Amino acid sequence: INQAAHINAVALLSIALLSAPRQAMDEQDLAHFIGVIQQLFERTSYSDRITVTDLTPEAIINYGLKMEIVQRKTDPSGAVISTDENMAVLLTYFRNNAAHLLVISAWIACCYLNLRRIKRSRLIELTQRVYPFLKNELFLPWDDEALPAVVEDCIDGLIEVGLLAEEGDQVIREPSGERSAHLLRLLAKTMSHTFERYFIALAVLTENGPSTISKQDLEALCSRCAERVTLLHAGLNGELHDKALLAQFIQSLQTQGLINRDDAGCLVFAEGLERLSRDARLVLDRDIHYTIVQSVPKLAELNVLKEEAA
């Protein structure tokens, strides 16, 4: 099914608008971003059975207006295209159907949220660490040997569409404030909720420490942390505290040997988990990272709530 996906106009509108603050964008920026995403989909190496609508970005926006998916508001500074909160929830279906095709490019974009220049080799290394979890969640097809070439191809694609540039062995983005840097940040936002969810689990584990919580405690603490982070950042969506996805990531940590149970049934973790947690800080918005760290609940808090409920 993943290999036979069709990227239609609604999917492109969904990906673009759901990445924007308050699901609203300047119409010219929206058209430019849709065009960039369209090009990335058209050159994907995922499968030769992927098809992409041949409508222009302007025609895609007009289609959205005709179908009443989006609205246009005009003022002296130009037109703004937006969608309302209820429609945004419906549009997540279309965005998620295309997530597997954009995830590696979006992950690379996340690596530039806090940095301007990174070596290609470092981008490959970071991707290799997070890839097992992305592969499990999105049913990605590449094995460990094929992955570096896929990362290289996605880097080349981001350079071709003008979101990144090459300078020696460094891959760089434009300074914040430039259109390409803005669009790269929007691309990162298309998948950032996934990495934020991962970091919540890592933060809960490392903040509570080894041999202190069970797997069930971890899931409960992650849910509480995610709910608080979502409350403090209105732009985040409900997927951040999707219990099934959180449980899936925790299971992946076990499968990768990063966490195990001790004789008492509590979780212990390997050195690689702390390294993964450090890497995660590089690809998270600084405000979100701070909020997650400050929102991590301790097991004692969970026990108090259980006693109150009883």
Secondary structure, DSSP 8 states (H G I E B T S, - for coil): -GGG-EE-HHHHHHHHHHTSGGGEEEHHHHHHHHHHHHHHHHT-SS-TT-EE----HHHHHHHHHHTTSSEEEEETTEEEEE--HHHHHHHHHHHHHTHHHHHHHHHHHHTTSS-SEEEHHHHHHHHHHHHHHHHHHHT----TTTHHHHHHHHHHHHHHTTS-EEETTEEE---TTSHHHHHHHHHHHTTHHHHHHHHHHHHHHHHH-TTS--HHHHHHHHHHHHHHHHHH-TT--GGGG-HHHHHHHHHHHHHTTSEEE-TTS-EEE-HHHHHHHHHHHHTS-HHHHHHHHHH---HHHHHHHHHHH-
